[in-house]
Amino acid sequence: MLRENVTDILAFIAVAREGSFTRAAAKLGVSQSALSHTLRALEARMGVRLLVRTTRSVAPTAAGERLLQTVAPRFEEIESELAAIVETRDKPAGTIRITTTDYAADTVLWPRLSKVLPEYPDIKVELVVDYGLSDIVADRYDIGVRWGDQVAKDMIAVRIGPDARLAIVGAPAYLEKHPAPKQPKDLLKHNCITLRLPTRGGLYAWELKKGKREMQARVDGQFTFNGAYQMLNAAIDGAGLAFIPEDLAQPHVEAGRLQWVLEDWFPTFPGLHIFYPSRREYSKALSVVVDALRCSA
């Protein structure tokens, strides 16, 4: 019933605007007799006459004019929205939602996207900082950013950074009061600045590696954060030892604000990757963002 009404109302709008069955039929690509039958069927279902027919012209009745003024603008709005959607298919446009860490957003995503996106004013990017391992499909993200070994196998992954090392650091003032650990088990005696992973609910165990030896240090301490920069600042202020990306700590080590600890146990991880579902439609906007992040990796 609804489908018949929509089709027949579109036919009515064409006749009312053209003022002629002949011109309306040509515009719709149907015969005059078929169009006339369609309009009579609509009038019969509504129980009201919509058109006044003469040998020379057709005009809407009062009821027909009311229907025309009410529904025609709505159909025009629908057609306009459909055209806009088709247009986005042909040019980069739309919103790309990205879940990432603060470290990745600051060191990779923003520096690269800020150079490229001014050329694409119709693309909007929403960066959500989250250390939880989000389900990007369920949470309606277009792209996720994680270390390479954290990307699920059913995702398309694109490397955006080189392999990275995580480093243990402490401020000189802290290490003066608390002798530097000589082996990983000594970390349990230290005030370690910890990271909470929202998805897993627990504290991140420091994953250490020396040659072929690997171990996890389940450290504890007075302060727990959910971001690398908070841990960095706490370490600089002497709050304890922190386990953070090496390149984040490097300038502070060079400036004397931090010192390396257990340097021969620093692990290397597969670099940062962006990832997205293989079954998701690869829009032009997504393509622009992926290429912008991949180009200088």
Secondary structure, 3 states (H helix, E strand, C coil): CHHHHHHHHHHHHHHHHHCCHHHHHHHHCCCHHHHHHHHHHHHHHHCCCCEEECCCCEEECHHHHHHHHHHHHHHHHHHHHHHHHHHHHHCCCEEEEEEECHHHHHHHHHHHHHHHHHHCCCEEEEEEECCCCCCCCCCCCCEEEEEHHHCCCCEEEEECCCCEEEEEEECHHHHHHCCCCCCHHHHHHCCECEEECCCCCCECCEEEEECCEEEEECCCCCCEECCHHHHHHHHHCCCCEEEEEHHHHHHHHHCCCCEEECHHHCCEECCEEEEEECCCCCCHHHHHHHHHHHCCC
